[in-house]
Each structure stands twice: as C-alpha cells, then as structure tokens.
Amino acid sequence: MPSVALVGDYAVAGWIQSGHGGRTLLKRSAEAWEFVVCGGADLRTSAGLREAGLPADLVEPALARLAVAEAGL
C-alpha cells in the first residue's frame, strides 16, 4: 500500500510495483507536482531528505508525517 506525506509544497510518496518499492520526493509547481528524486530508505532520514533538496526547515515535519503515513504498512 502506498503512502504520502505532505509538507509545504513537497511530498514524499511511497510506491510499490511488482514486489519492489521505494519513495519519491515531489515538489508542487504552479501547474502540477514535479518529480525531484526517487530513492529508498534514504528518503526516511534527515540527511537523505536534505540531500534530495527538501528545505532544512521542512525536514523534521516531513519525517514526522512520513512516520505517521507509513505506520500502518
């Protein structure tokens, strides 16, 4: 089951396809959501999210929301 954690104009979305999965960092633009980077467990860490381009002030809120979104998986 996929998960989505929204924070500001960013989202970390979990995905599963053919028994494999990961996470994608997305950024909202004026027209649509844009792909920033695709990854795995690294997008569940402060360092991974910062390296992927998430603004520093959104990292901790994103991690908290991601933990909630993935708690039932």
C-alpha positions as CSV (number, residue, x, y, z in Angstrom):
1,M,0.0,0.0,0.0
2,P,1.4,3.4,-1.0
3,S,1.9,6.3,1.5
4,V,2.0,10.1,1.1
5,A,3.4,12.6,3.5
6,L,2.7,16.3,2.6
7,V,4.7,19.2,4.0
8,G,4.6,22.7,2.4
9,D,5.0,22.4,-1.3
10,Y,6.6,19.0,-1.0
11,A,5.5,15.4,-0.7
12,V,7.2,12.1,0.0
13,A,5.2,9.4,-1.8
14,G,5.8,5.7,-1.3
15,W,5.2,3.3,-4.1
16,I,5.2,-0.4,-4.8
17,Q,5.5,-2.1,-8.2
18,S,6.0,-5.8,-9.0
19,G,7.0,-6.5,-5.4
20,H,9.6,-3.7,-5.2
21,G,9.1,-0.3,-3.7
22,G,10.7,3.0,-2.8
23,R,9.9,6.7,-2.2
24,T,9.8,9.7,-4.4
25,L,10.2,13.3,-3.4
26,L,7.8,15.6,-5.3
27,K,7.6,19.4,-5.4
28,R,4.4,21.3,-6.2
29,S,4.7,23.8,-9.0
30,A,2.0,26.2,-10.3
31,E,0.8,23.6,-12.8
32,A,1.4,20.2,-11.2
33,W,3.5,18.0,-8.9
34,E,7.1,17.7,-10.3
35,F,9.5,14.7,-9.7
36,V,12.6,15.7,-7.7
37,V,14.2,12.4,-6.9
38,C,13.4,8.7,-6.4
39,G,15.0,6.7,-3.6
40,G,14.5,4.2,-0.9
41,A,15.2,4.2,2.8
42,D,17.4,7.3,2.4
43,L,14.3,9.4,2.0
44,R,13.3,8.5,5.6
45,T,16.4,10.2,7.0
46,S,17.2,13.9,7.7
47,A,20.4,13.6,5.7
48,G,18.6,11.9,2.8
49,L,15.8,14.4,2.6
50,R,18.2,17.4,2.8
51,E,20.5,15.9,0.1
52,A,17.4,15.3,-2.1
53,G,16.6,19.0,-1.9
54,L,14.0,19.4,0.8
55,P,14.4,22.7,2.6
56,A,16.0,22.3,6.0
57,D,13.0,23.8,7.9
58,L,10.7,21.1,6.4
59,V,12.9,18.1,7.2
60,E,11.6,17.4,10.7
61,P,7.9,18.0,9.9
62,A,8.3,15.7,6.8
63,L,9.9,12.9,8.9
64,A,7.1,13.1,11.4
65,R,4.4,13.0,8.8
66,L,6.2,10.2,6.9
67,A,6.3,8.1,10.1
68,V,2.5,8.5,10.5
69,A,1.9,7.8,6.8
70,E,4.0,4.6,6.9
71,A,2.9,3.4,10.4
72,G,0.2,1.1,9.1
73,L,2.4,-0.5,6.3
